[in-house]
Amino acid sequence: MESLFNEKKGNKSLTSMIFEKIREDIMMGKYVSGEKIVEAKLAEEFGVSRTPVREALKQLELDGLVDNIPNRGVMVKGISKQDIDDIFAIRIAIEGIAVKWAIERMDDGDLEKLKEIFELMEFYTFKKDLDKIAELNTKFHEFIYNATKSRYLEHVLKDFQFFMKTTRYKSLRSPGRLDSALNEHREVLEAFIQKDIDRAVKAILRHVNNSRENTKRIGGLPE
C-alpha cells in the first residue's frame, strides 16, 4: 500500500488518491454503515502523514459517504437503497441521451474503437475474467460518453462515474449475467454500426434495466 501512494498517478494529489481508495473500500463493502474510520490507523496503513488522510475524509463527508460526528469521530454512512435507485434512474436518463448524441457525432474511427472494446469484452467473457470484464464494461460506456463530444455531459458524469462502476461490478456477479450482458452490449454496438438511434436507445435502456434487476437480485441494494 505504501508504494501505491509514494508514486503519484498523473496529476493526482496524495489526498485525491487516498480519497479514491477509501471511497472504493466503502463502496465495495470493506467498511459497513455505522463503522468508525480512524484517521491515525489509516495514515499508518497507507504510510502517510495524517494530513492527507484528514483532507480525504473531508471530501468523503462532502460526498455524503461519511459523517464527522462530534465526540464520536468519522462514521461510515455508505450507500443506501435510495442512493442506488437514484443512480440507476440517472443512468437511464443519461445513457439514452448519450447514445443518441454519440451516434450523431462519432466518426468511423470512433466506431472502430468501440468495436475493439467489445471484441475484448467477448474474449474476457469467454475466459470468465470478472475484473477485466467489469473494466471493459465501464470503458465501453465511457467511450460512448466521450463520443458525444459534449463537455457538459462530461462534467455531469465526472463525479458520478465511480458509482456507476460499482453498480456494474455488482450486477456482473449475478449468475449468468456475464453472457447476457455481453449480448446486450452486442445489441448496442450493432445499433451503432447501423446508426439506428431508436434501436440504440432501446438497447441501452434494456441493458441498464437488466443491470438494475441483477443488482437487486444479488443484494446490491441494501434494505
N, C-alpha and C positions, 0 to 999 in steps of 0.2 A: 504493500500500500504506500509505503514511504516514497518509493521510486516513482510512483504514479504522479505524485504532487511535486516532486523535485524537477520534473520536466514539464515546462509549460506547453500546453497544446494550442498552437496557433497564437491568437491574441487573447486567449482566455486568461483571466487573472486567477490566482490561487483561490480566492474567495469563490469565484464562479465555479471552479472545478469541484470544490468541496460542497457547494450548494447542490450541484448536479448529482454528486454521489449520494448525499443524504436523501435528496428527493427521490432518487431511484430506489434506494433502500426502503423508504416509506411506501412508495407505490407498489413495490414487489413484495411487501409484507414482512420485511425484516423487522420493522417496528410496528407495533399494533396500536390501535387507538387507545389513548389514555396512558401510554408508556412515557416515562420521563427520559429525556435526552440530556446527558450530562456533558457539558461543554469541555471540561478538563479531560474526560475519558476519550472523547472524540479527537481532541488535539493530540493526545498520546498515541491513539490508534493510527492517525494519519501522519504522525511525525512532524507536526507543525506547531506553531505557537497558537495561543487561544484566540488571538485577534481575528484571523480569517474565519475561524470556526464561528465566532460570535457574529461576524457580519453575515455569514451564510445562514445562520439561524434567523437573523432578522429578515432576510429575503424570504425564507420559508414561511415566516409569520405573515409577511405581506401576501404571499401566495395562498394563505389560508390552510397550510398543511400542519402548522404547529401553533400552539398558544403559549405565550410567555406569561405565566400566572404568578403574581406576587406571592412570595413565601413558599412557592411550590416549584418554580423553575419552568423549563421549557417542556411542554407536554404535547405528544403527537395527537393531531386531530385526524390525520389520514384523509381518505376519500370516501364519501358516503354513497349510498344507493342513488340519492338525488343528484350528486355530482356526476356519476357515470351516466345516469339517464340524460342529464343535460349535455354531456359530451356527445352522446350518440345523436341527440336532437340537432346539435350544432353541426355535427358531421354530415347529417342528411342534408341540411341546408347548404353547406359549403361544397360538398362533393358534386352536387348537381350543377351548381354554378361553375365549378372548376372544370368539369369535363366539357361543358358547352364552350367555355372560353378557350380551353386548350385545343379542341378540335378546330375552332375557327382561326387560331393564331399560330399553331405549331407548324413547322416546316418538315420536309421529308427527312432531314437529319434527326430531328427530334423523334419522329415516328420510329426510325431505325433504333434509336437508343432505347425507346420504350419496349420494342421487340426484344432487344438484348436482355433487358432486365427480366422480362417474362421468361425467356429461354433459360436463364439462370434459376428462376423460380421452379421451372419444370425439373431441372437437374437435381436441385436440392430437395424437392418434394419426393422424387424417386429415392433419394438417399435418406429421407425422413430426418433431415437435419433441421430441427425446430428453430434453433437460434439463427441459422443462416436464412431460413425461410422468413422468419419474422423481420429480419434486417432488410431483405429484398422486398417484402411486402410493403414496408414503410417507404422504401426507395421508390417503388412503383407509384405510390400515391403522391409522394413529394415531387416526383418528376412531372406528374400531371399538374400539380400546383404551380411549379416553376414554368411550365409550358404556357400557362395563361398569360405570362409576362405582365402580371398585374402587381405592382408594388404595394397596392392597398391590400390585396388578398394575402400577400406575403407577410405584411405587417400584422394582419389579424391572426395569421396562423403561427407566428413566431413563438409565442409563449404557450400555444395550445398543442403543439406537435408532440411534446413528451407524453401528454395524457392520452393522445390517440395511439401512440406506440404501445403504451401499456395495455390498453384495451385490446389491441390487435394480438398481442402476445398471449393474453388470457384466452381469447377466443380460439386461437390456433391449438390450444391444449385440449380442446374438446375432441373426443374420439371421432375419427372420420372427417374432421374439419379440414385437414391439410389438403386432401384431394378435392373436396367440394370448393374450398377457397381458390384453388388453382383453376378450376373450371369457371368460376365466377370472374377471375381476372382474365381468363382467355376470352370470355364473352365481351368484357370491356375493351380489350385490345382489338378484337375483330370489329367492334363498332367504330373504333378509332381508324382502323385501316379503311373502312368503308365511308368514313366521315359522316356517319349516321348519328346525329346528335340525340335524337329521341331514343334510339336504341341504347346509346351510351349512358344517358341519364337513367333509364330504367334499369340497366345492368348494374350501375354503381349503387343505386338505391337498394336494389335487391341484395347486393353484396353487403352493404352496411347493415341492413336489417337482419340478415342472417348472422352477421358478426355479433350484433346485439343479442340475438336469441341464444347464441352459443355461449356468450359471456354469462348470461343469466343461468344457463343450464349447468355450468361448471362452478357456479357460486361466485362468479366475479363481481356480482352486485351484492354488497353487504345488506343484510336485513336491518 
